[in-house]
Amino acid sequence: MGRSILKWYISTSLLIRLLASFILGSLIGGLLWYLSIQSGRAIAETVAPYISPFGTILINLLKMIVIPVILFSLITGAASLPIRRFGKIGLKVISWYLFCSLLAAILGASLALIIAPGKATNLEEWQKIVRALGIQPDEYINAPPGQGGFTNILMNMFQNPFQALADNNFLAIITFSLLFGLAIRIILESVENPDNHILSRLIQFFEAVRDTIFKIVEWILEYSPIGVLALTIVNFGLYGPNIVGPYISITLGVIGGILIMMFVVYPFLLFIVTRRNPYSIIKSMDEAMITAFITRSSAATLPVSLHTVQKKLRVRSELASFSLPLGATINMDGVCIHLPMFAVLAANIFHIPLTINNLIVMILTTVLASIGAGGVPGGSLMLLFIILQTLGLNNMQTAAIIALATGINPILDMFETTNNVTGDMVCTYAVAAHEKLFDDNPE
C-alpha cells in the first residue's frame, strides 16, 4: 500500500503536486484560522509547531543548495563562452541578454513600487509565523544594519572567495565565479590544443559537479510539495485571509510585468531591429512558449526552441546553437521581474526604507543573480536569498519571506519560464536579422 502511494506520488506531475499542496494547505490553514477566531483559542498557534518543521526543512534545503548552484553554474557558464569563435556576434548576444535583463529588472522594481505589496501588513501577524518556524521574535524584529550604501556594496563584491562562501556574501561569490570562468576560457583560447589542456578537464570536473548538484535540486523539488503544504498551512492558519492580499498583488504584478515584457518591450525591440511586424515573429514562437509554460524549465524547452528558431524562423544553426543554450543559462528576464516584487514586499513588511542606492543595488544584483538561475524549475526561489540579502535582512526575516514565496512560486514560475524562453528566441532572431544570419530571407 505504502509503495503504491509513493509510486503514484512520484509519477504525478510536480506542478500538479505543488498546486494541490498550495490549495490544500490554504484550505486547511484557513479552517484553522476560522476555528481559532470562533473558539477564541489559539488553535492554529498550537498546531503550527508540529507542522512547520516540514516547511522549515524545505527552506533549509534551499539555503543549503543555493551557493553551490550559483558557484558552479556561473563558472561553467562563463568558461563555456566561445569568445574567440564568435567575437563581435557573441558579444552582441551577451549584450542583448544583459540589456533585456536590466530592462526587466527595472520594470519589475517599478511595478513593485507602484503596487507596494505588503504595505498594510501587520507585523505582529508575521511574528506568529516566525514563532511557528522556531525563530525568536526579538531576533526576527531587529534587522541588521543596512548594507551601507553603494560604495560598500561595490567593495563587498571583491572579497576573499573563501570568506565570501563562509559569510554567504552572494555578490562576491557571483563576481569571483564570473571572473574565474572567464579566466579559464581566455587561457584555453590562447593555447594551440585547448581540448587536451588541463583546464578543459577542470571545466569537465565543474560541469560534473554542477550536474550532480542539479540532481540534488531535483530531489529537493520532489520534497517541495510537502514543504509547500506545511508552510501554506502555517501561513494561512496564523495570518488568515489577510495573507491573500500580498499573494494577489504579487501574482498580478509579476504576471502583468511579464505580459508587458513579452507583448510590449520585445515587440518594440524587434521592430527597431527588423522593421517587420514583431507580433508575426512572436506568433511563430508559440510552440516553444507553450512548452516552456508547461515544463517550467528553459533547459527542458531548449530542443523545441532550437527547432522553432532554425526551422520556423530560418536562423542559421551556428548562431542558434550558441545563442539559445547560452540564453537558457544566463537570460532570465522573468526572474528579473519576479525578484524585485518580493524584495519590495520584504521592505514593506519590515519597514526598511528603499533608498535610491538600495534600488540600484537591488536591480543590478537581480541582473547578476539571474545569470545563475541555471534554467531549472524553481531556480528563482533560490535566487531570492541573494536579493533579500541586499536589503540587509537577517536569516529570520529571510526565512519568513521564503515561507511566503514557496506557496506562490509554482504559479509564477510558469509565466517566468515562458518569458525567459521567449526572450532567448527574440534575442537570437534580432541578432540574426542584424547580422543577416538566415538560411534564406524570412518571409
Residue pairs with C-beta under 8 A, 6 or more apart in sequence:
9 17
10 222
14 221
14 222
14 224
14 225
14 377
15 294
15 296
15 410
15 414
17 225
18 224
18 225
18 228
18 410
19 410
19 411
20 225
21 225
21 226
21 228
21 229
21 232
22 228
22 229
22 232
22 407
22 408
22 410
22 411
24 229
24 232
25 228
25 229
25 230
25 231
25 232
25 233
25 235
25 236
25 407
26 232
26 236
26 407
28 233
28 236
28 237
29 44
29 232
29 233
29 234
29 235
29 236
29 237
29 238
30 236
30 237
30 240
30 241
32 43
32 44
32 47
32 233
32 236
32 237
33 44
33 236
33 237
33 238
33 239
33 240
33 241
35 43
35 44
36 42
36 43
36 44
36 45
36 237
37 240
44 237
44 238
45 128
45 131
45 132
45 238
47 237
48 128
48 131
48 132
48 233
48 234
48 237
48 238
49 132
49 134
51 132
51 230
51 233
51 234
52 132
52 133
52 134
52 230
52 231
52 234
53 134
53 230
54 226
54 227
54 229
54 230
55 133
55 227
55 228
55 230
55 231
55 234
55 403
55 406
56 133
56 134
56 399
57 223
57 227
58 220
58 223
58 224
58 226
58 227
58 228
58 230
58 231
58 406
59 133
59 227
59 231
59 399
59 402
59 403
59 406
61 220
61 223
61 227
62 220
62 381
62 382
62 385
62 402
63 385
65 213
65 216
65 217
65 220
65 382
66 382
66 383
66 385
66 386
67 165
67 168
67 170
67 173
68 209
68 213
69 213
69 214
69 217
69 372
69 374
69 379
69 382
70 170
70 173
70 174
70 177
70 369
70 372
70 382
70 383
70 386
71 165
71 173
71 177
72 206
72 209
72 210
72 213
73 210
73 329
73 372
73 373
73 374
74 174
74 177
74 178
74 181
74 371
74 372
75 177
75 180
75 181
75 184
75 206
76 181
76 203
76 206
76 207
76 210
77 181
77 326
77 329
77 330
77 371
77 372
78 177
78 178
78 180
78 181
78 182
78 184
78 185
79 180
79 181
79 182
79 184
79 185
79 188
79 203
79 206
80 181
80 185
80 203
81 90
81 94
81 181
81 182
81 185
81 326
82 90
82 185
82 322
83 90
83 185
83 186
83 189
84 189
86 93
86 322
89 319
89 431
89 435
89 437
90 322
92 431
92 434
92 435
93 319
93 322
93 323
93 326
93 327
93 427
93 428
93 431
94 326
94 330
96 427
96 430
96 431
97 326
97 327
97 330
97 331
97 423
97 427
98 367
100 265
100 266
100 269
100 331
100 333
100 423
100 426
100 427
101 331
101 332
101 333
101 336
101 366
101 367
101 370
102 336
102 363
102 367
103 261
103 265
103 333
104 257
104 261
104 265
104 333
104 334
104 336
104 337
104 419
105 336
105 337
105 339
105 340
105 363
105 364
105 366
105 367
105 370
106 363
107 257
107 260
107 261
107 265
107 337
108 254
108 257
108 336
108 337
108 338
108 339
108 340
108 341
108 366
109 340
109 343
109 344
109 359
109 362
109 363
109 366
111 253
111 256
111 257
111 337
111 341
112 253
112 340
112 341
112 343
112 344
112 345
113 344
113 354
115 249
115 250
115 252
115 253
115 341
115 344
116 249
116 344
116 348
117 245
117 246
117 249
117 250
117 253
117 341
117 344
117 345
117 348
118 245
118 246
118 249
118 344
118 345
118 346
118 348
118 349
119 348
120 245
121 242
121 246
121 348
121 349
122 242
123 141
123 349
123 350
123 351
125 238
125 239
125 240
125 242
126 140
126 239
126 349
126 400
127 137
127 140
127 141
128 238
128 239
129 234
129 235
129 238
129 239
129 400
129 403
130 137
130 140
130 396
130 399
130 400
131 137
132 234
132 238
133 234
133 399
133 400
133 403
135 396
135 399
135 400
136 396
139 394
139 396
140 394
140 396
140 397
140 400
142 394
143 350
143 352
143 392
143 393
143 394
143 397
144 392
144 393
144 394
145 392
146 352
146 358
146 391
146 392
147 153
147 156
147 358
147 361
147 390
147 391
147 392
149 357
150 357
150 360
150 361
153 171
153 357
153 361
153 390
156 169
156 171
156 172
157 171
157 172
157 174
157 175
158 172
158 175
159 169
159 172
161 172
161 173
161 176
163 169
163 172
164 172
164 173
164 176
165 173
168 385
168 389
170 365
170 369
170 385
170 386
170 389
171 365
171 368
171 386
171 390
174 368
174 369
174 371
174 372
174 386
177 372
178 371
184 199
184 202
184 203
187 197
187 199
188 194
188 197
188 199
188 200
191 197
194 200
210 374
214 374
214 376
217 376
217 378
221 377
221 378
224 378
224 406
227 406
228 406
228 407
228 410
231 403
231 404
231 406
231 407
232 406
232 407
234 403
235 243
235 403
235 404
235 407
236 243
243 404
246 345
246 404
247 404
247 407
247 408
250 341
250 342
250 345
250 408
250 412
251 408
251 411
251 412
253 341
254 337
254 338
254 341
254 412
254 415
254 416
255 412
255 415
257 337
258 334
258 337
258 415
258 416
258 418
258 419
261 333
261 334
261 337
261 419
261 423
262 282
262 418
262 419
262 422
263 279
263 282
266 278
266 282
266 422
266 423
266 426
267 278
267 279
267 282
268 278
269 426
269 430
270 276
270 278
270 281
270 282
270 426
270 429
270 430
271 277
271 278
273 430
273 433
273 434
274 281
274 429
274 430
274 433
276 442
281 313
281 426
281 429
282 422
282 426
284 308
284 312
284 313
285 308
285 312
285 313
285 422
285 425
285 426
287 304
287 307
287 308
288 301
288 304
288 305
288 307
288 308
288 421
288 422
288 425
289 418
289 421
289 422
291 300
291 301
291 304
291 421
292 298
292 301
292 417
292 418
292 420
292 421
292 422
293 414
293 415
293 417
293 418
294 414
295 301
295 377
295 417
296 377
296 378
296 410
296 413
296 414
296 417
297 375
297 376
297 377
297 417
298 327
298 328
298 332
298 375
298 417
298 420
298 421
298 424
299 328
299 374
299 375
299 376
301 328
301 417
301 421
302 324
302 325
302 328
302 375
305 324
305 328
305 421
305 424
305 425
306 320
306 321
306 324
308 425
309 315
309 320
309 324
309 425
309 428
309 429
310 316
310 317
310 320
310 439
313 425
313 429
313 432
313 442
314 438
314 439
314 440
314 442
315 428
315 429
315 432
315 437
315 438
315 439
316 432
316 437
316 438
316 439
318 437
319 428
319 431
319 432
319 435
319 437
320 428
323 424
323 427
323 428
323 431
324 424
324 425
324 428
327 420
327 423
327 424
327 427
327 428
328 375
328 420
328 421
328 424
329 371
329 374
329 375
330 370
330 371
331 370
331 420
331 423
331 424
331 427
332 370
332 371
332 373
332 379
332 380
332 416
332 420
333 370
333 419
333 420
333 423
334 380
334 415
334 416
334 417
334 418
334 419
334 420
334 423
335 366
335 370
335 373
335 379
335 380
335 383
335 416
335 420
336 366
336 367
336 370
337 416
337 419
338 380
338 412
338 416
339 366
339 369
339 370
339 380
339 383
339 384
339 387
340 362
340 363
340 366
340 387
342 384
342 387
342 388
342 401
342 404
342 405
343 362
343 387
343 388
343 390
343 391
344 354
345 401
345 404
346 352
346 388
346 391
346 393
346 397
346 401
347 353
347 354
347 358
347 391
349 400
349 401
350 393
350 397
352 358
352 391
352 392
352 393
358 390
358 391
361 390
362 387
362 390
362 391
365 386
365 387
365 390
366 387
369 383
369 386
369 387
370 383
372 383
373 379
373 380
373 382
373 383
375 420
377 413
377 417
378 409
378 410
378 413
380 409
380 412
380 413
380 416
381 402
381 405
381 406
381 409
384 401
384 402
384 405
385 398
385 402
388 397
388 398
388 401
389 398
393 401
431 437
432 438
